Amino acid sequence: MRRNSFRITLSAAGLLVTFLACSSYAAKRSSSGGDGSPVTVVIDAGHGGYDRGGIPGQRVSEKDMTLDVARRLKSVLAASGYRVVMTRDSDVFVPLGTRCAIANSNRNAIFVSVHFNSATRSGASGIETYFYNRESLSLASAIHHYVAGGAPSSNRGVRRRGYFVLRRTNMPSVLVECGFLTNPTEAGYAQNASYRQKLAEAIAAGVGRRNSVASSFSTTRVATAESIPLQPYIDQTRVTKSKKSRSKRSAKKSTRKKKSSSKRSSSDARASSSDREG
């Protein structure tokens, strides 16, 4: 009886060692390229310097929140064996073109841009993840799976959109909107250090599991123990002719409005323009 118990204990220990070894191998494989060199993660903290981010009158500064999450993300990824490059590591303004140039100067890299959302409607809420190139969908799916899955906010889904930093980077690239700072509840979350740490860890988990996303050819998008479901996405890059025609008609109508109304329209346009890069 004792001999059988010893064998069972030994077998269990062997399985545990095998599991830990496999987990360690998977972690190393995700943080290194095919040639064994470490994968570089370029972390882009949105906005900075005179570019505060968000919309006029917004109480919580987006540039401060993005930088804090980016720094935390850097620490988590570096501890997992990734080589990390920051487009900014302090409160400075970095042009979009420079951010892309920094990313494109690194081989075997992926790009993660960290942002927080804003809207004139304080009730707007939720997590969004953006991508542009098809090769970036699995990275977007993995990151969104962990960030949206672990946040108390609503899931606004994965979206395809032509943000400058997504179009001009030659690698898998995503832009994560970690909640609305114009929503009192989500702004409260963002100002909590432990919540920002959770966001960083969730993004890092997505980076680490980017190769575990189910194939688009799979018959199901339900996750298993080994895979993450490929996220359906909203394509916001397409504008139909009818929409263009409506836009032209709307533009003609706006020219006939009163001067005060025109001022409000230009203000809304500036707010919309400022949202183009998160």
Sine and cosine of phi, psi and omega as CSV:
sin_phi,cos_phi,sin_psi,cos_psi,sin_omega,cos_omega
0.00,0.00,-0.70,0.72,0.02,-1.00
-0.90,0.44,-0.62,0.78,0.00,-1.00
-0.89,0.45,-0.66,0.75,0.02,-1.00
-0.91,0.42,-0.65,0.76,0.03,-1.00
-0.89,0.46,-0.63,0.77,0.02,-1.00
-0.90,0.45,-0.67,0.74,0.00,-1.00
-0.90,0.43,-0.66,0.75,0.02,-1.00
-0.89,0.45,-0.68,0.73,0.01,-1.00
-0.89,0.46,-0.67,0.74,-0.01,-1.00
-0.91,0.42,-0.65,0.76,0.01,-1.00
-0.91,0.42,-0.67,0.74,0.02,-1.00
-0.89,0.46,-0.65,0.76,0.03,-1.00
-0.90,0.44,-0.63,0.78,0.02,-1.00
-0.90,0.44,-0.67,0.74,0.03,-1.00
-0.90,0.44,-0.64,0.77,0.01,-1.00
-0.89,0.45,-0.69,0.72,0.01,-1.00
-0.89,0.46,-0.68,0.74,0.01,-1.00
-0.89,0.46,-0.68,0.73,0.01,-1.00
-0.88,0.47,-0.71,0.70,0.00,-1.00
-0.91,0.42,-0.61,0.79,0.00,-1.00
-0.91,0.40,-0.67,0.74,0.02,-1.00
-0.90,0.43,-0.66,0.75,0.02,-1.00
-0.89,0.46,-0.68,0.74,0.02,-1.00
-0.90,0.43,-0.64,0.77,0.01,-1.00
-0.91,0.42,-0.68,0.73,0.00,-1.00
-0.89,0.46,-0.65,0.76,0.01,-1.00
-0.90,0.43,-0.67,0.74,0.00,-1.00
-0.92,0.39,-0.63,0.78,-0.02,-1.00
-0.91,0.42,-0.63,0.77,-0.02,-1.00
-0.95,0.32,-0.45,0.89,-0.03,-1.00
-1.00,-0.09,0.02,1.00,0.04,-1.00
-0.76,-0.65,0.46,-0.89,-0.01,-1.00
-0.99,0.12,-0.09,-1.00,-0.01,-1.00
-0.89,0.45,-0.44,0.90,0.00,-1.00
-1.00,-0.05,0.12,0.99,0.03,-1.00
1.00,0.01,-0.18,0.98,0.01,-1.00
-0.97,0.25,0.49,-0.87,-0.05,-1.00
-0.92,0.39,0.63,-0.78,0.10,-1.00
-0.94,0.34,0.69,-0.72,0.04,-1.00
-1.00,-0.09,0.78,-0.63,0.10,-1.00
-0.94,-0.33,0.90,-0.44,0.06,-1.00
-1.00,-0.01,0.91,-0.41,-0.03,-1.00
-0.98,-0.18,0.82,-0.57,-0.05,-1.00
-0.92,-0.39,0.97,-0.24,0.07,-1.00
-0.98,0.20,0.91,-0.41,-0.09,-1.00
-0.85,0.52,0.58,-0.82,0.09,-1.00
0.91,0.42,-0.42,-0.91,-0.04,-1.00
0.81,-0.59,0.43,-0.90,-0.01,-1.00
0.90,0.44,-0.77,-0.64,-0.01,-1.00
-0.96,0.29,-0.26,0.97,0.03,-1.00
-1.00,0.04,1.00,-0.10,-0.09,-1.00
-0.97,0.26,-0.40,0.92,-0.06,-1.00
0.99,0.10,0.15,-0.99,0.04,-1.00
0.96,0.27,-0.48,-0.88,-0.04,-1.00
-0.87,-0.50,0.32,-0.95,0.01,-1.00
-0.83,0.56,0.70,-0.71,0.03,-1.00
0.99,0.10,0.02,1.00,0.00,-1.00
-0.93,0.38,0.77,-0.64,-0.11,-0.99
-0.96,0.29,-0.72,0.70,-0.05,-1.00
-1.00,0.00,0.82,-0.58,-0.05,-1.00
-0.97,0.23,0.85,-0.52,-0.01,-1.00
-0.91,0.42,-0.64,0.77,-0.07,-1.00
-0.86,0.51,-0.55,0.84,0.00,-1.00
-0.96,0.28,-0.65,0.76,-0.01,-1.00
-0.92,0.39,-0.67,0.74,-0.02,-1.00
-0.92,0.40,-0.64,0.77,-0.01,-1.00
-0.91,0.41,-0.64,0.77,0.00,-1.00
-0.91,0.42,-0.71,0.70,0.02,-1.00
-0.90,0.44,-0.65,0.76,-0.01,-1.00
-0.89,0.46,-0.67,0.74,0.02,-1.00
-0.91,0.42,-0.64,0.77,0.03,-1.00
-0.91,0.41,-0.66,0.75,0.04,-1.00
-0.88,0.48,-0.66,0.75,0.04,-1.00
-0.84,0.54,-0.71,0.70,-0.02,-1.00
-0.90,0.44,-0.68,0.74,-0.02,-1.00
-0.91,0.42,-0.72,0.70,-0.04,-1.00
-0.93,0.37,-0.66,0.75,0.01,-1.00
-0.88,0.48,-0.62,0.79,0.02,-1.00
-0.92,0.40,-0.38,0.93,0.00,-1.00
-1.00,-0.06,0.05,1.00,0.08,-1.00
0.99,-0.16,0.09,1.00,0.03,-1.00
-0.99,0.16,0.48,-0.88,0.19,-0.98
-1.00,0.00,0.79,-0.61,-0.11,-0.99
-0.89,-0.45,0.73,-0.68,0.08,-1.00
-0.84,-0.54,0.74,-0.68,0.02,-1.00
-0.96,-0.26,0.72,-0.70,0.09,-1.00
-0.96,0.28,-0.45,0.90,0.18,-0.98
-0.47,-0.88,0.63,-0.78,0.00,-1.00
-0.82,-0.57,0.27,0.96,0.04,-1.00
-0.45,-0.89,0.01,-1.00,-0.05,-1.00
-0.99,0.12,0.96,0.28,0.03,-1.00
-0.79,-0.61,0.40,-0.92,0.07,-1.00
-1.00,0.02,0.78,-0.63,0.05,-1.00
-0.84,-0.55,0.87,-0.50,-0.01,-1.00
-0.86,0.51,0.45,-0.89,-0.03,-1.00
-0.86,0.51,-0.65,0.76,0.01,-1.00
-0.88,0.47,-0.62,0.79,0.02,-1.00
-0.93,0.37,-0.63,0.78,0.06,-1.00
-0.86,0.52,-0.70,0.71,0.00,-1.00
-0.92,0.39,-0.64,0.77,0.01,-1.00
-0.89,0.45,-0.64,0.77,0.05,-1.00
-0.88,0.48,-0.71,0.71,-0.02,-1.00
-0.90,0.43,-0.73,0.68,-0.08,-1.00
-0.94,0.33,-0.23,0.97,0.03,-1.00
-0.99,0.15,-0.06,1.00,-0.01,-1.00
-0.95,-0.32,0.73,-0.69,0.04,-1.00
-1.00,0.03,0.40,-0.92,0.06,-1.00
0.80,0.60,0.80,0.60,-0.13,-0.99
-0.82,-0.57,0.32,-0.95,0.19,-0.98
-0.76,-0.65,0.37,-0.93,-0.14,-0.99
-0.82,-0.57,0.79,-0.61,0.02,-1.00
-0.79,-0.61,0.90,-0.43,0.02,-1.00
-0.98,-0.21,0.82,-0.57,-0.07,-1.00
-0.98,-0.19,0.82,-0.57,0.00,-1.00
-0.65,-0.76,0.23,-0.97,0.21,-0.98
-0.82,-0.58,0.52,-0.85,-0.11,-0.99
-1.00,0.02,0.17,-0.99,0.06,-1.00
-0.40,-0.92,0.42,-0.91,0.02,-1.00
-0.37,-0.93,0.42,-0.91,0.04,-1.00
-0.95,0.33,-0.37,0.93,0.04,-1.00
-1.00,-0.03,0.90,-0.44,-0.10,-0.99
-0.92,0.39,-0.31,0.95,0.01,-1.00
-0.98,0.19,-0.22,0.98,0.01,-1.00
-0.89,0.46,0.71,-0.70,-0.07,-1.00
-0.45,-0.89,0.24,-0.97,0.14,-0.99
0.87,-0.49,0.14,-0.99,-0.04,-1.00
-0.96,-0.28,0.73,-0.69,0.06,-1.00
-0.78,-0.63,0.54,-0.84,0.11,-0.99
-0.76,-0.65,0.77,-0.64,-0.06,-1.00
-0.93,-0.36,0.53,-0.85,0.14,-0.99
-0.58,-0.82,0.15,-0.99,0.04,-1.00
-0.77,-0.64,-0.84,0.54,-0.01,-1.00
-0.98,0.18,0.53,-0.85,-0.04,-1.00
-0.84,0.54,-0.58,0.82,-0.02,-1.00
-0.91,0.40,-0.21,0.98,-0.02,-1.00
-1.00,-0.07,-0.12,0.99,-0.09,-1.00
-0.90,0.43,-0.64,0.77,-0.02,-1.00
-0.92,0.40,-0.62,0.79,0.05,-1.00
-0.90,0.43,-0.70,0.72,0.03,-1.00
-0.89,0.46,-0.66,0.75,0.00,-1.00
-0.88,0.48,-0.72,0.70,-0.05,-1.00
-0.92,0.40,-0.73,0.68,-0.02,-1.00
-0.90,0.43,-0.69,0.72,-0.02,-1.00
-0.91,0.42,-0.61,0.79,0.01,-1.00
-0.83,0.56,-0.69,0.73,-0.04,-1.00
-0.99,0.12,-0.67,0.74,-0.04,-1.00
-0.93,0.37,-0.79,0.61,-0.01,-1.00
-0.93,0.38,-0.57,0.82,-0.01,-1.00
-0.94,0.35,-0.45,0.89,-0.04,-1.00
-0.98,-0.21,-0.05,1.00,-0.03,-1.00
-0.99,-0.11,0.53,-0.85,0.04,-1.00
-0.98,0.21,0.01,1.00,-0.02,-1.00
-1.00,0.03,0.23,-0.97,0.01,-1.00
-0.95,0.31,0.37,-0.93,-0.02,-1.00
-0.99,-0.14,0.94,-0.33,-0.01,-1.00
-1.00,-0.04,-0.01,1.00,0.14,-0.99
1.00,0.03,0.05,-1.00,0.06,-1.00
-1.00,-0.07,0.66,-0.75,-0.06,-1.00
-0.72,-0.69,0.61,-0.79,0.09,-1.00
-0.99,-0.14,0.83,-0.56,-0.06,-1.00
-0.45,-0.89,0.51,-0.86,-0.11,-0.99
-1.00,0.01,0.76,0.65,0.11,-0.99
-0.85,0.52,0.57,-0.82,-0.07,-1.00
-0.81,0.59,-0.74,0.67,-0.08,-1.00
-0.94,0.34,-0.29,0.96,0.06,-1.00
-1.00,0.01,-0.54,0.84,0.01,-1.00
-0.98,0.21,-0.52,0.85,-0.15,-0.99
-0.98,-0.20,0.11,0.99,0.06,-1.00
-0.97,-0.24,0.73,-0.68,-0.11,-0.99
-1.00,-0.07,0.84,0.54,-0.09,-1.00
-0.20,-0.98,0.18,-0.98,0.13,-0.99
-0.86,0.51,0.82,-0.57,-0.12,-0.99
-0.66,-0.75,0.65,-0.76,0.05,-1.00
-0.67,-0.74,0.37,-0.93,0.11,-0.99
-0.79,-0.61,0.86,-0.51,-0.06,-1.00
-0.97,-0.26,0.82,-0.57,0.10,-0.99
-0.99,-0.15,0.95,-0.31,-0.18,-0.98
-1.00,0.03,0.43,0.90,0.01,-1.00
0.86,-0.51,0.22,-0.98,-0.06,-1.00
-0.99,-0.14,0.88,-0.47,0.04,-1.00
-0.97,0.25,-0.20,0.98,0.06,-1.00
-1.00,0.01,-0.06,1.00,0.10,-0.99
-0.99,-0.11,0.87,-0.50,-0.09,-1.00
-0.80,0.60,-0.65,0.76,-0.02,-1.00
-0.93,0.37,-0.74,0.67,-0.03,-1.00
-0.95,0.31,-0.51,0.86,0.10,-1.00
-0.90,0.43,-0.60,0.80,0.05,-1.00
-0.90,0.43,-0.66,0.75,0.07,-1.00
-0.86,0.51,-0.76,0.66,-0.10,-1.00
-0.88,0.47,-0.50,0.87,-0.02,-1.00
-0.99,0.14,-0.01,1.00,0.04,-1.00
-1.00,-0.07,0.85,-0.53,-0.07,-1.00
-0.86,0.50,-0.63,0.78,-0.02,-1.00
-0.92,0.38,-0.54,0.84,0.04,-1.00
-0.94,0.34,-0.65,0.76,0.04,-1.00
-0.90,0.43,-0.56,0.83,0.08,-1.00
-0.91,0.42,-0.65,0.76,0.03,-1.00
-0.90,0.43,-0.62,0.78,0.06,-1.00
-0.87,0.48,-0.72,0.70,0.00,-1.00
-0.88,0.48,-0.69,0.72,-0.01,-1.00
-0.92,0.39,-0.59,0.81,0.03,-1.00
-0.93,0.38,-0.67,0.74,0.04,-1.00
-0.89,0.45,-0.68,0.73,0.02,-1.00
-0.89,0.46,-0.63,0.78,0.04,-1.00
-0.89,0.46,-0.64,0.77,0.04,-1.00
-0.91,0.42,-0.65,0.76,0.06,-1.00
-0.88,0.48,-0.70,0.72,-0.03,-1.00
-0.93,0.37,-0.47,0.88,-0.04,-1.00
-0.96,-0.27,0.30,0.95,-0.06,-1.00
-0.89,0.46,-0.43,0.90,0.00,-1.00
-1.00,0.03,0.03,1.00,-0.04,-1.00
-0.97,-0.26,0.17,0.99,0.00,-1.00
-0.97,0.25,0.72,-0.69,-0.01,-1.00
-0.85,0.52,0.60,-0.80,-0.01,-1.00
-0.90,0.44,0.51,-0.86,0.04,-1.00
-0.93,0.37,-0.25,0.97,0.01,-1.00
-1.00,0.00,-0.03,1.00,0.00,-1.00
-0.93,0.38,0.54,-0.84,-0.02,-1.00
-0.97,0.24,-0.23,0.97,0.00,-1.00
-0.67,-0.75,0.48,-0.88,0.04,-1.00
-0.94,-0.35,0.39,0.92,0.03,-1.00
-1.00,0.04,0.75,-0.66,-0.04,-1.00
-0.95,0.32,0.57,-0.82,0.15,-0.99
-0.94,-0.34,-0.11,-0.99,0.01,-1.00
-0.91,0.42,-0.41,0.91,-0.07,-1.00
-0.98,-0.21,-0.22,0.98,-0.13,-0.99
-0.75,-0.66,0.29,-0.96,0.06,-1.00
-0.90,-0.43,0.70,-0.72,-0.04,-1.00
-0.92,0.40,0.66,-0.75,0.13,-0.99
-0.93,0.37,0.81,-0.59,-0.09,-1.00
-0.98,0.20,0.69,-0.73,0.20,-0.98
-0.93,0.37,0.44,-0.90,-0.05,-1.00
-0.67,-0.74,0.37,-0.93,0.06,-1.00
-0.99,-0.15,0.84,-0.54,-0.01,-1.00
-1.00,0.02,0.95,-0.30,-0.01,-1.00
-0.98,-0.21,0.34,0.94,-0.01,-1.00
-0.99,-0.11,-0.21,0.98,-0.08,-1.00
-0.99,-0.17,0.73,-0.69,0.06,-1.00
-0.80,-0.60,0.89,-0.45,-0.04,-1.00
-0.97,0.25,0.27,-0.96,0.01,-1.00
-0.88,0.47,-0.61,0.79,-0.01,-1.00
-0.90,0.44,-0.60,0.80,0.03,-1.00
-0.92,0.38,-0.62,0.78,0.03,-1.00
-0.90,0.44,-0.66,0.75,-0.01,-1.00
-0.90,0.44,-0.68,0.73,0.02,-1.00
-0.89,0.46,-0.61,0.79,0.02,-1.00
-0.89,0.45,-0.66,0.75,0.01,-1.00
-0.91,0.42,-0.66,0.75,0.01,-1.00
-0.90,0.43,-0.64,0.77,0.01,-1.00
-0.90,0.43,-0.60,0.80,0.00,-1.00
-0.91,0.41,-0.64,0.77,0.02,-1.00
-0.91,0.41,-0.64,0.77,0.01,-1.00
-0.91,0.41,-0.61,0.79,-0.05,-1.00
-0.91,0.41,-0.47,0.88,0.00,-1.00
-0.94,0.33,-0.33,0.95,-0.02,-1.00
-1.00,-0.07,0.00,1.00,-0.01,-1.00
-0.98,0.20,0.22,-0.98,0.01,-1.00
-0.93,0.38,0.30,-0.95,-0.04,-1.00
-0.88,0.47,-0.64,0.77,-0.01,-1.00
-0.90,0.43,-0.61,0.79,0.03,-1.00
-0.92,0.39,-0.60,0.80,0.02,-1.00
-0.90,0.45,-0.60,0.80,0.03,-1.00
-0.90,0.44,-0.65,0.76,0.03,-1.00
-0.91,0.42,-0.64,0.76,-0.01,-1.00
-0.89,0.45,-0.68,0.73,0.00,-1.00
-0.91,0.41,-0.56,0.83,0.04,-1.00
-0.91,0.41,-0.68,0.73,0.04,-1.00
-0.89,0.45,-0.63,0.78,0.00,-1.00
-0.90,0.44,-0.63,0.77,0.02,-1.00
-0.91,0.40,-0.63,0.78,0.02,-1.00
-0.91,0.42,-0.65,0.76,0.02,-1.00
-0.91,0.41,-0.66,0.75,-0.01,-1.00
-0.89,0.45,-0.62,0.78,-0.02,-1.00
-0.93,0.38,-0.30,0.95,-0.03,-1.00
-1.00,0.02,-0.08,1.00,-0.09,-1.00
-0.90,0.43,-0.46,0.89,0.08,-1.00
-0.91,-0.42,0.65,0.76,0.09,-1.00
0.99,0.11,0.00,0.00,0.00,0.00
